[in-house]
Amino acid sequence: MANVTRFGFVPLTLLVHIACATDPAANDEAGDTQDTTTGTDTSETGGTVPTTSVSGTVSETGETTGEPPMLDTYKFAGGCYSLRSGDAYLAASGDSFSFAADKAGAARFTMRAADLGTYLFYDQDGGYLVADSGPLVRQTVLESDVTLIDDAYVSGAEWTLETSVVDWSQYQLRNRRNDLLLGTDALADQGVPVTFEPADGCKQYPELTLDASGQIAQTMFDDGDLYGIVDTHSHIHSNYAFGGGGLFHGGAYHRLGVEHALPDCSISHGEMGRKDFFGYIFDASGNEDADLASLLPDLVAKQLSEDNHATAGYPDFTEWPNGPRRSTHQTQYWLWLQRAYLAGLRLVVQHATTNAIICDFMIGEGIQKSRYGCDDMTAVDRIIDETYAMERYIDAQSGGPGLGWFRVVHTPAEAREVIAGGKLAVILGIETSNLFDCKLTPHDGDPTCDEAYVEAQLDHYYDLGVRAVFPVHKYDNKFSPGDGDRAFIELGNFANSGHWSNFTLDCPEPQVGGFDSGNVNFGGLNMPRDVYDSPAPIDNSKFPTAPLTTTGMYLGQITEPALEGPYCQNATLTPLGEHVLDEMMARGMIIEVDHLPQWSYVRAYELLQAANYPASGSHGRNNSGLLYELGGVSASSLGVCRGDAPGATVEGFKQKIQFIMDNGGYPAEGFGFDLNGFAGARGPRFGDGVCPTPQTDPVTYPFSSFAGDIEFTPPVVGNRELDFNTEGLAHIGLLPELIEDARRDAVDEADLEPLFRSAEGYIRMWELAEARAAELGR
C-alpha cells in the first residue's frame, strides 16, 4: 500500500522544465504542454548525478566495498540526454541501437517517465529504444497491453534506472520486459555503465496540453477553513472495470503515454463503434427506456447493424471525449483532472466500480474481449492498485516521490495537510454490487459471507486505504436488495441472483425517493417473494458462458408489458447488512447510502440516528434534511440555462445551501459528477432547443480562476478544440468553464463561495465519523 508523503507547501508553477530545446516539428498538441512541476535542470549541474545515500567504502587496495549508493533516478523526467558508456555513445543505425558513435553522432533522447525511476527513451526522430527479445532495436510504434488487450504484456521500451554494479558513480538500465540489462548492442546479464549527458534538439514526447498557466496561491479562507471543491463521486479508472478489455474505453493515464491511454477505440468498440452495445443503449435512452428486444438480431450478429460513433482517439478525437453523449469513453485523463484541480478541485472520492453481469454478457457472447475475470472484486482490486499507480505516475512526471499534485489520503488530517499544501486529496471508495463477493446467490468457489468474513474484508480494504463504501449498488447482495434501477438493470439483477424481480406497492410512506421508485419495466419478471434471501428458483450459473441462451429461456416473461405504479423493492437490510454498517461505523468509515433501496434506506437511517453517525449522499439524496442534521454531506449541481434575470443558474444552489443551514449543516456543498460512471454530464447552454429562452454571454478566453491565481485558455484535445458553450462538460477539465459560466451569471460572487468550502465540509463529515467511532468504542 502506498503511503502519503507529508510535505510543506511547495508552489506549483505551470512551466515545462525540460533540459532539451523543443523540436519545432513536434506535434502542436505536445509543443505547448504545460506542467505543474519544475524538476531538476540538468544543464545547471553539467550532468553530475547526486546520490541519496552512500554506504560504500574504499579499501586499502582501492576497491569499493559495501553496498552501492542509491543514485537519483527521478531527476531525468522530461529531460533531453545522450547515453554514454566509456567513450562510446548510443546511436541508431537503421532499425537498431548500439554504443558505437562519438558525441556528434549520439542519439538524443527525451526521457519520459513511465513510473518512478522507469523511463521511455524517445529519440530526436520519434523512435524508441526497445529490447523485446535481446537486440537493441528502434521502433516508432509500440504495442501495449491496451492495443493487444493482453494484461500480461509488458513493453520492451521501459527501462528502470539502477546504480551500476561496475561503476557506482554511473547507472545501469534494466529492461522491464526481460529483467535483463542494457549492453553494448543487446541485453546482457551484466550491463554496461551509463552516464546521461545533457543534450539539445530532442523531440517533444507526444502529450496533450494543459491549457492553463499560473501558480496555485489560495489554499485556505481567511477564517482558516480549507479552500477547494469536492467531487464526492468519481470513477477515474473505469477502463479497468468490466474485465478491463475496453468495454469502457480510455485510461486516465498509461505508462507509455497518451497514445496508449486514449487510442482509437475501435480496438474494443469495433468499426464505427458497432461493438459498443452498452454505450449505444445507454447513450440513446439511459437505464429506463432501452428497447432491448429490437437489439436481439444485432446481439446474435455480435455487432450493431448501424454505425454508432466515430472511434478516433489521440490526436484527432473526432467524437470523444464527450461527457454528455459518450458514456463509454474516458473523461478524466490525468491532464484534464489537473486542469480541474487548478480551477479549485481539491478533494475527490474515487470509487472503484464495475458490473460483472454486463461484463459477462459482452465477453460471454464474444462481442468484446477481457484482460481478466469479470468478478466485481477483481476489478475493484485492480482499480485500487491503479489509483496508487497513477499517483506514482504523476509523481514521476513531477520529479520524484511526493512531488506530484495527486495524493491518496487515508485520514482527514492527511486530507487537510494535502489540500493546505496546494494539492489534490483523493479518497478511495468502492461502489459495486457484489461487494466482497457476497452475492445473494453464491456460486461454486464463492466465500461464505458471515460476520467474521465481512469484518476481515473490511479490515483488508481499510488496510488498502479504502475509506468510503456503498453496501450495495445495482444488484441484490447478501447485505441488501439492489437499488432497484429499472430496464436492463432489472434484467441484470435477474441474471445475477437467479431470483425474479421483487417489487411491491407496499412502500415507505411517504416514499423516500431513490432508484427503486416508479414503474417496473419488465412486468413479467416481477414475482415478489416473502423471504428476501430464500433459495433462488432459477439456475443462472451458465450465464457467464452463454448469456443469450440462458436469458432467452425466459423471453416470454421478458417481453410482457410494464407494471405502472409507485413500486419499490420488497425488502430491507439483512442482519448481515446491518452488521456491515455497524462495522463501518466502528472503523470511522464513510457510509455511502444513496444506492440503498427505499426500505433499506429507512432502516439505515434508523441505525445512523441511533449512533448519531454521519453519512454521504453523493448522488444527491438527503432524506428531507436528516442527512445534514447528522453531520452528513450530499452533492449539488449548477443550473444550465439562464433566465430573464441574473442568477438563474445559481439560484437552486443557493436554496440548497440555505436548506443545509436550516438543518444544522455546514454551509457548503460540492459536486457529485459521477464521470465515467454512466451518469452523463452537464450539457451545453447554447444550441437549438437546449434552453427555453435565447442564451447570451458565452464563456470567452482567457479567463481567471475563482481565486484569481490561474489563467485558462481554450481547451484543446489533440487536434480538436472543445467548446463548452456548445458541447458542455466534455471532460472533467472543463470544470473551469462550468464555474466561469455560473460566475458570470451570479448576482454576487459570494453566491459560489459555498462551493469552494465544500472540501472543508466533506472533511468535517469524515472527522465526525472518526470521532463517533472513537466514542462508540465498538
Summary of the structure (lengths in Angstrom):
residues: 778
radius of gyration: 27.2
end to end distance: 25.7
largest distance: 92.0
contacts: 2772
relative contact order: 0.11
helix: 30%
strand: 18%
